[in-house]
Amino acid sequence: MGYAHAHAAADYDKRPVELNVNGNFISMDVHPTMDTNRLFIPIRLLASLGIQYSWSPSSKVVTLQNKNGEYLKITVGSKVAYKGSQQIQMDQGAKNQDGRVLVPIR
């Protein structure tokens, strides 16, 4: 999947993370967080980048789909994601925080 260039800048102990995509700051209802040197962003943020998402509360699976029809499935708490049928190992699993799903990015 292709993603826009993203840059996170912050002094993590003193202020929330701000996300700048292609020169524009993205407003969020839940701020990204740092956990074990990994940045977690709210899944809803990706909709502002043109990526569609769906959430299944019963299976805790988030499905992301770009405009080309490629999709990524991420299960909250699992370090394994799927790009189409290809398994991808992640350093950290997605997490649920304050009723929002946050996914790790690099």
Accessible surface in RSA format (square Angstrom, percent):
REM  Atomic radii and reference values for relative SASA: ProtOr
REM  Chains: A
REM  Algorithm: Lee & Richards
REM  Probe-radius: 1.40
REM  Slices: 20
REM RES _ NUM      All-atoms   Total-Side   Main-Chain    Non-polar    All polar
REM                ABS   REL    ABS   REL    ABS   REL    ABS   REL    ABS   REL
RES MET A   1    34.17  17.7   3.10   2.1  31.07  74.0   5.33   4.5  28.84  38.2
RES GLY A   2    61.80  76.2   0.00   N/A  61.80  76.2  42.20 115.8  19.60  43.9
RES TYR A   3   110.17  51.4  73.47  41.8  36.71  95.5  73.92  55.5  36.25  44.7
RES ALA A   4    39.33  36.2  14.29  22.1  25.04  57.0  25.82  36.4  13.52  35.8
RES HIS A   5   137.34  75.1 124.51  86.5  12.83  32.8  93.24  96.1  44.10  51.3
RES ALA A   6    43.66  40.1  19.23  29.7  24.44  55.6  19.45  27.4  24.22  64.2
RES HIS A   7   106.76  58.3 103.06  71.6   3.70   9.5  70.07  72.2  36.69  42.7
RES ALA A   8    27.61  25.4   8.27  12.8  19.34  44.0   8.27  11.6  19.34  51.2
RES ALA A   9    42.25  38.8  36.98  57.1   5.27  12.0  42.04  59.2   0.21   0.5
RES ALA A  10    25.33  23.3   0.00   0.0  25.33  57.6   1.98   2.8  23.36  61.9
RES ASP A  11    64.52  45.2  57.36  57.1   7.16  16.9  28.79  67.8  35.73  35.6
RES TYR A  12   107.17  50.0  79.75  45.4  27.43  71.4  60.99  45.8  46.18  56.9
RES ASP A  13   139.04  97.4 101.32 100.9  37.72  89.2  28.54  67.2 110.51 110.2
RES LYS A  14   167.77  81.8 130.41  80.0  37.37  89.0  87.13  78.4  80.65  85.9
RES ARG A  15   127.78  53.7 115.97  59.1  11.81  28.1  47.26  64.6  80.52  48.8
RES PRO A  16    72.55  52.9  59.67  54.4  12.88  46.8  71.71  59.2   0.85   5.3
RES VAL A  17     5.03   3.3   4.73   4.3   0.30   0.7   4.73   4.1   0.30   0.8
RES GLU A  18    77.08  44.3  74.72  56.5   2.36   5.6  16.57  32.0  60.51  49.4
RES LEU A  19     3.50   1.9   2.82   2.0   0.68   1.7   2.82   2.0   0.68   1.8
RES ASN A  20    34.26  23.6  33.03  31.9   1.23   3.0   5.83  14.0  28.43  27.5
RES VAL A  21     7.50   4.9   5.43   4.9   2.08   5.0   5.43   4.7   2.08   5.6
RES ASN A  22   103.03  71.1  71.18  68.8  31.85  76.7  35.98  86.6  67.06  64.8
RES GLY A  23    62.45  77.0   0.00   N/A  62.45  77.0  31.12  85.4  31.32  70.2
RES ASN A  24    98.23  67.7  95.03  91.8   3.21   7.7  21.07  50.7  77.16  74.6
RES PHE A  25   135.55  67.8 108.78  67.4  26.77  69.7 108.83  66.0  26.72  76.5
RES ILE A  26    31.44  17.9  22.33  16.6   9.12  22.0  24.59  17.7   6.85  18.6
RES SER A  27   112.10  94.7  83.16 111.0  28.94  66.7  56.44 120.2  55.66  78.0
RES MET A  28    37.73  19.5   5.88   3.9  31.85  75.8  15.01  12.8  22.72  30.1
RES ASP A  29    97.74  68.5  54.63  54.4  43.11 101.9  50.12 118.0  47.62  47.5
RES VAL A  30    24.12  15.9  20.04  18.1   4.08   9.8  24.12  21.0   0.00   0.0
RES HIS A  31    88.71  48.5  83.41  58.0   5.29  13.5  60.68  62.5  28.02  32.6
RES PRO A  32     5.59   4.1   0.00   0.0   5.59  20.3   0.00   0.0   5.59  34.7
RES THR A  33    34.51  24.5  30.45  30.9   4.06   9.7  34.51  46.4   0.00   0.0
RES MET A  34    71.22  36.9  42.04  27.8  29.18  69.5  41.73  35.5  29.49  39.1
RES ASP A  35    56.37  39.5  50.72  50.5   5.66  13.4  10.04  23.6  46.33  46.2
RES THR A  36    99.08  70.5  70.74  71.7  28.34  67.5  62.30  83.7  36.78  55.6
RES ASN A  37   134.74  92.9 114.87 111.0  19.87  47.8  25.06  60.3 109.67 106.0
RES ARG A  38    47.11  19.8  46.12  23.5   0.99   2.4   3.13   4.3  43.99  26.7
RES LEU A  39    19.14  10.7  16.72  12.0   2.41   6.1  16.72  11.7   2.41   6.5
RES PHE A  40     1.95   1.0   1.95   1.2   0.00   0.0   1.95   1.2   0.00   0.0
RES ILE A  41     4.43   2.5   4.43   3.3   0.00   0.0   4.43   3.2   0.00   0.0
RES PRO A  42     2.53   1.8   2.53   2.3   0.00   0.0   2.53   2.1   0.00   0.0
RES ILE A  43     8.65   4.9   8.39   6.3   0.26   0.6   8.39   6.0   0.26   0.7
RES ARG A  44   122.78  51.5 114.68  58.5   8.09  19.3  28.79  39.3  93.98  57.0
RES LEU A  45     8.87   4.9   0.56   0.4   8.31  20.9   7.75   5.4   1.13   3.0
RES LEU A  46    11.03   6.1  11.03   7.9   0.00   0.0  11.03   7.7   0.00   0.0
RES ALA A  47    52.25  48.0  34.87  53.8  17.38  39.5  35.85  50.5  16.40  43.4
RES SER A  48    72.42  61.2  31.92  42.6  40.51  93.3  44.15  94.0  28.27  39.6
RES LEU A  49    48.84  27.2  16.96  12.1  31.88  80.1  24.44  17.2  24.40  65.7
RES GLY A  50    53.48  66.0   0.00   N/A  53.48  66.0  37.53 103.0  15.95  35.7
RES ILE A  51     8.48   4.8   6.61   4.9   1.87   4.5   7.11   5.1   1.37   3.7
RES GLN A  52   130.32  72.9 125.27  91.6   5.05  12.0  44.36  94.4  85.96  65.2
RES TYR A  53    75.30  35.2  48.58  27.6  26.72  69.5  30.49  22.9  44.81  55.2
RES SER A  54    64.54  54.5  58.67  78.3   5.87  13.5  46.96 100.0  17.58  24.6
RES TRP A  55    89.80  36.0  63.17  30.6  26.63  62.5  48.77  26.0  41.03  66.6
RES SER A  56    41.37  35.0  37.74  50.4   3.63   8.4  28.33  60.3  13.04  18.3
RES PRO A  57    93.78  68.3  83.02  75.7  10.76  39.1  83.17  68.7  10.61  65.9
RES SER A  58   112.31  94.9  71.79  95.8  40.53  93.4  60.24 128.3  52.08  73.0
RES SER A  59    59.71  50.5  40.37  53.9  19.34  44.6  45.32  96.5  14.39  20.2
RES LYS A  60   114.23  55.7 114.23  70.1   0.00   0.0  57.54  51.8  56.69  60.4
RES VAL A  61    33.10  21.8  31.82  28.8   1.28   3.1  31.82  27.6   1.28   3.5
RES VAL A  62     0.24   0.2   0.24   0.2   0.00   0.0   0.24   0.2   0.00   0.0
RES THR A  63    33.61  23.9  31.88  32.3   1.73   4.1  21.67  29.1  11.94  18.0
RES LEU A  64     3.23   1.8   3.23   2.3   0.00   0.0   3.23   2.3   0.00   0.0
RES GLN A  65    74.46  41.6  73.87  54.0   0.59   1.4   7.28  15.5  67.18  51.0
RES ASN A  66    15.70  10.8   9.61   9.3   6.09  14.7   8.11  19.5   7.59   7.3
RES LYS A  67   193.90  94.6 150.81  92.5  43.09 102.6 105.41  94.9  88.49  94.3
RES ASN A  68   115.13  79.4  79.83  77.1  35.30  85.0  23.11  55.6  92.02  88.9
RES GLY A  69    35.60  43.9   0.00   N/A  35.60  43.9  20.33  55.8  15.27  34.2
RES GLU A  70    72.40  41.6  65.03  49.2   7.37  17.5  30.88  59.7  41.52  33.9
RES TYR A  71    83.02  38.8  81.54  46.4   1.48   3.9  48.48  36.4  34.54  42.6
RES LEU A  72    26.27  14.6  26.27  18.8   0.00   0.0  26.27  18.4   0.00   0.0
RES LYS A  73    89.94  43.9  88.25  54.1   1.69   4.0  32.12  28.9  57.82  61.6
RES ILE A  74     6.67   3.8   6.46   4.8   0.21   0.5   6.67   4.8   0.01   0.0
RES THR A  75    48.75  34.7  48.43  49.1   0.33   0.8  28.00  37.6  20.75  31.4
RES VAL A  76    27.10  17.8  15.41  13.9  11.70  28.2  15.41  13.4  11.70  31.7
RES GLY A  77    65.10  80.3   0.00   N/A  65.10  80.3  33.57  92.1  31.52  70.6
RES SER A  78    35.78  30.2  28.82  38.5   6.95  16.0  22.22  47.3  13.55  19.0
RES LYS A  79   104.94  51.2 100.41  61.6   4.53  10.8  51.40  46.3  53.54  57.0
RES VAL A  80    37.17  24.5  33.86  30.7   3.30   8.0  33.86  29.4   3.30   9.0
RES ALA A  81     1.44   1.3   1.43   2.2   0.00   0.0   1.44   2.0   0.00   0.0
RES TYR A  82    93.62  43.7  93.62  53.3   0.00   0.0  61.58  46.3  32.04  39.5
RES LYS A  83    76.23  37.2  71.75  44.0   4.48  10.7  30.49  27.4  45.74  48.7
RES GLY A  84    25.18  31.1   0.00   N/A  25.18  31.1  20.33  55.8   4.85  10.9
RES SER A  85   113.81  96.2  81.61 108.9  32.20  74.2  51.94 110.6  61.87  86.7
RES GLN A  86   115.91  64.8 107.84  78.8   8.07  19.2  38.31  81.5  77.60  58.9
RES GLN A  87   106.36  59.5  84.37  61.7  21.99  52.4  21.64  46.1  84.72  64.3
RES ILE A  88    58.73  33.4  55.39  41.3   3.34   8.0  58.73  42.3   0.00   0.0
RES GLN A  89   123.56  69.1  97.31  71.1  26.25  62.5  59.92 127.6  63.64  48.3
RES MET A  90    30.72  15.9  23.20  15.4   7.52  17.9  17.45  14.8  13.27  17.6
RES ASP A  91    72.46  50.8  55.99  55.7  16.47  38.9  22.85  53.8  49.61  49.5
RES GLN A  92    41.91  23.4  41.48  30.3   0.44   1.0   0.83   1.8  41.08  31.2
RES GLY A  93    13.95  17.2   0.00   N/A  13.95  17.2   3.39   9.3  10.56  23.7
RES ALA A  94     2.64   2.4   0.14   0.2   2.50   5.7   0.14   0.2   2.50   6.6
RES LYS A  95    52.30  25.5  50.93  31.2   1.37   3.3  38.25  34.4  14.05  15.0
RES ASN A  96    83.89  57.8  54.90  53.1  28.99  69.8  17.61  42.4  66.27  64.1
RES GLN A  97    52.10  29.1  48.19  35.2   3.91   9.3  22.96  48.9  29.14  22.1
RES ASP A  98   128.57  90.1  87.55  87.1  41.02  97.0  36.81  86.6  91.76  91.5
RES GLY A  99    63.13  77.9   0.00   N/A  63.13  77.9  32.88  90.2  30.26  67.8
RES ARG A 100    61.61  25.9  59.72  30.4   1.88   4.5   7.70  10.5  53.91  32.7
RES VAL A 101    12.29   8.1   8.83   8.0   3.45   8.3   8.83   7.7   3.45   9.4
RES LEU A 102     0.00   0.0   0.00   0.0   0.00   0.0   0.00   0.0   0.00   0.0
RES VAL A 103     5.40   3.6   5.40   4.9   0.00   0.0   5.40   4.7   0.00   0.0
RES PRO A 104    22.05  16.1   5.85   5.3  16.19  58.9   6.05   5.0  16.00  99.4
RES ILE A 105    49.26  28.0  40.18  29.9   9.08  21.9  46.76  33.7   2.49   6.8
RES ARG A 106   225.25  94.6 149.25  76.1  76.00 180.9  84.32 115.2 140.92  85.4
END  Absolute sums over single chains surface
CHAIN  1 A     6605.1       4941.7       1663.4       3269.4       3335.7
END  Absolute sums over all chains
TOTAL          6605.1       4941.7       1663.4       3269.4       3335.7
